[in-house]
Amino acid sequence: MLSPLAFGVGMLTTAGLITISLAFYAWRHRATPGGKAFLVLTLAAGVWSLGYLAELIAPTLEDKVFWGKVQYFGIVLVPYGWLTLSLQITDQGRWFRPRWHGLLLLVPLLTVLLVWTTERHGLVWATIALDSSGPFPALSFTYGLFFWVNWVSAQAQLLVGTVLLIRRLWRLPHLYRWQLGLLVTASLAPWVGNLAYIFKLMPIPNLDPTPFGFAVSALVQAWSIFRYRFLDIRPVARKAVVDGL
């Protein structure tokens, strides 16, 4: 039977390999509608997974803190990538002007800057310690004010993206509805995992399942976008809505 640490390492290795492989695939097919947004999403999820893997196996507190900070290059971009992809899937991308990109990236960029300097001000991690009470040594934080600012911003982007997909779900022809329904269901996996980790509801203490949830979600998204050209159904959906009216 695998130890909790071995299970976590295996889970994160799998998640990292899945997301990085999908990022390479998305790069080769970036001209596909939604391809660039999917590239951002999978690359960010890959950095998060592999950074977290390095944190788990790092031998010292200083090493774990370093890799904990590296993860934030991915953590802050995952919600942005999800929202951008959802806007394109739901044919709302035309409203997404460059200035909105800048506004949505403001909090993520500030978060990265503040997490790398958090020892000076405690705005992201107020305290940092090594928790050895669980099945493996892990970082333990008390969160500062800006951690929650970024968390609320990230959850809002994930929520808006998911709501857009659910709204589109009911307007699609039956032929395509199940595909989008599967996509919406898959999007809930990382969300539930992150909430369970933040509020310490996981059966394995100190193990964050969110990166693996994003890897599973990304597989479903890749299948929809590249295998079935999901974004190409937008003209079909628009015609169906017009016919219904």
Order of alpha helices (4+ residues) and beta strands (2+ residues): alpha-alpha-alpha-alpha-alpha-alpha-beta-beta-alpha-alpha-alpha-alpha
